[in-house]
């Protein structure tokens, strides 16, 4: 088996700073595609756009604010991963298959967990804010 030196890469995106820039470009493209093709992502992005400014009002400190913002990002993260799983599964087959159905359901469960985390953090922060 041929050894690969540090200056070589098995991936087409290269190495070093150029790889980071290409990865960043791919990430931006991923956000654009999520916005264009995924209505759930657009809905959750709207929720984030509404709640983010509110986070400055209801947070009781820096770490509480970070928790509020991280919960918003975690929701978007889960939705992007779920959308990626669904796109890949649909590429493989749109016919019903137990394993593809399982993959899609697990991705959906990840979004639900992220949403519950968001609700717990935001409701507890709102409770503290309004009980002052």
C-alpha positions in Angstrom: 0.0 0.0 0.0 1.4 3.4 -1.0 2.0 5.9 1.9 0.5 9.3 1.6 2.8 12.2 2.7 1.5 15.2 4.7 1.7 17.3 1.5 -0.5 14.9 -0.4 -4.2 14.3 0.1 -6.6 11.6 -0.9 -9.4 14.1 -1.1 -9.8 16.6 -4.0 -10.2 19.6 -1.7 -6.4 19.7 -1.0 -4.6 20.6 2.2 -3.9 23.5 4.4 -5.6 26.9 4.1 -6.9 26.2 0.7 -8.8 23.2 2.1 -10.3 25.3 4.8 -11.4 27.9 2.3 -13.0 25.2 0.1 -14.7 23.6 3.1 -16.1 27.0 4.1 -17.4 27.5 0.6 -19.1 24.1 0.7 -20.6 25.0 4.0 -22.1 28.2 2.7 -23.4 26.2 -0.3 -25.0 23.8 2.2 -26.8 26.6 4.0 -28.1 28.0 0.7 -29.4 24.5 -0.3 -31.0 24.0 3.1 -32.8 27.3 2.7 -33.9 26.7 -0.8 -35.0 23.0 -0.5 -36.0 22.5 3.1 -39.1 24.2 4.4 -38.4 22.9 8.0 -35.0 24.6 7.9 -36.7 27.9 6.8 -39.2 27.6 9.6 -36.6 26.9 12.2 -34.4 29.7 10.9 -37.4 32.0 11.4 -37.8 30.8 14.9 -34.1 31.5 15.4 -34.4 35.0 13.9 -37.2 35.8 16.3 -35.6 34.2 19.4 -32.0 35.5 18.9 -32.8 39.1 19.7 -35.0 38.0 22.6 -32.0 36.1 24.0 -30.4 39.5 24.9 -33.4 40.5 26.9 -34.2 37.3 28.9 -30.7 36.1 29.6 -29.5 36.4 33.2 -25.8 36.4 32.3 -23.2 35.4 29.7 -23.5 31.7 30.2 -27.2 31.8 30.2 -27.1 33.7 26.9 -24.6 31.2 25.5 -27.0 28.4 26.4 -29.9 30.2 24.6 -27.9 30.8 21.5 -26.3 27.3 21.4 -29.8 25.8 21.7 -30.8 27.7 18.5 -27.7 26.6 16.7 -28.2 23.0 17.8 -31.7 23.0 16.3 -30.3 24.2 13.0 -27.5 21.7 13.2 -29.9 18.8 13.7 -32.1 20.0 10.9 -29.2 20.2 8.5 -28.0 16.7 9.4 -31.6 15.4 9.1 -31.9 17.0 5.7 -28.6 15.5 4.6 -29.8 12.0 5.7 -33.1 12.4 3.8 -31.4 13.7 0.6 -29.0 10.8 0.6 -31.7 8.2 1.4 -33.8 9.7 -1.5 -30.9 9.4 -3.8 -30.5 5.7 -3.0 -34.2 5.0 -3.4 -37.6 6.7 -2.9 -39.3 3.3 -2.5 -40.1 2.2 1.0 -37.3 0.3 2.6 -37.1 -0.5 6.3 -33.5 0.7 6.7 -34.1 3.9 4.8 -37.2 4.5 6.9 -35.2 3.9 10.0 -32.5 6.4 8.9 -35.1 9.1 8.2 -36.9 8.4 11.5 -33.6 8.6 13.4 -32.8 11.9 11.7 -36.2 13.2 12.7 -35.7 12.1 16.2 -32.5 14.1 16.4 -34.4 17.2 15.4 -37.0 16.5 18.1 -34.3 16.1 20.7 -32.8 19.4 19.6 -36.2 21.1 19.8 -36.8 19.7 23.3 -33.4 21.0 24.4 -34.3 24.4 23.0 -37.7 24.4 24.8 -36.1 23.4 28.1 -33.5 26.1 28.0 -35.7 28.8 26.7 -38.6 28.1 29.1 -36.3 27.9 32.1 -34.7 31.2 31.1 -38.1 32.8 30.5 -39.3 31.5 33.9 -36.3 33.1 35.6 -36.7 36.4 33.7 -40.4 36.7 34.4 -40.2 35.6 38.1 -37.9 38.5 39.0 
